[in-house]
Amino acid sequence: MSVSESGTHNADAVSPNVERDPVTGHPRPPRREFKARGSFVRRCEGCNLPELNCLCPYQVKAESHAQVWLLTHPLEHYKPTNTGRLIGDVLSQTQVFTWYRTAPDEQLLALLDDPRYAPFVIFPDDQPDYTDRVVSLAAVSDAKQSGRIPVYILLDGTWRQARRIFRKSPYLDELPVLPLRTERETRYRLRKPASRAHLCTAEVAIELLRQGGDTSAAAVLDDYFEVFNDSYAASRSYHKIDPPTAAMQRLAACRT
Ligand SMILES: [Zn+2]
């Protein structure tokens, strides 16, 4: 990674006229992502999807034993196609932090020190230099049995951004690394994956929840992800989904 990233060493440097994040006060990236595609489309203020197929009627909360914390690359936050945000819509205990290389989030650091939680960084075990930190789902069960809340820390961004977050966040260096093992192929239709085996962020959460025993939460999130995926894709071709899909009907039934 160090070779391929040498040219972007100052990518996180802050220019003086940069906007600030109203929540964290951190510098904020330019919002060019909004203009990239569909900036003329009317979006719902509740779900940020095109109004034609709004997601709001299908928002359902679920309970899970494990929690998901997202460490999101700043360029990912403002993309309407981001699926990390779907996790928080379903699981209210989800925490979202913006990743800045030079300024770790203080609240995240405090939570990592909190003994109530057993955090795992979700990352592939394909590099030799951290094999001693790699664990399996058995470690998640052990954490549960010792009364701690398992936490899946997802690095939310492109694969390249996720690697950068993993490599350049010293506060993650002591945490166990949990690789997701799954046969699932991505169903995400809004961006072209490099490989069908590359799951989007919501899909990673779904599989972890399912494998970790939070099966009903996984099922709700899976339906919600599918509705997001279908709705967004349909709106891109100005098509209104009608009648509701099976996933839409299941979620709507949970709300009544
Ligand atoms: Zn909406």
Residues whose N, C-alpha, C, O or C-beta is under 5 A from the ligand:
A	BS01	ZN	C44 G46 C47 C54 L55 C56
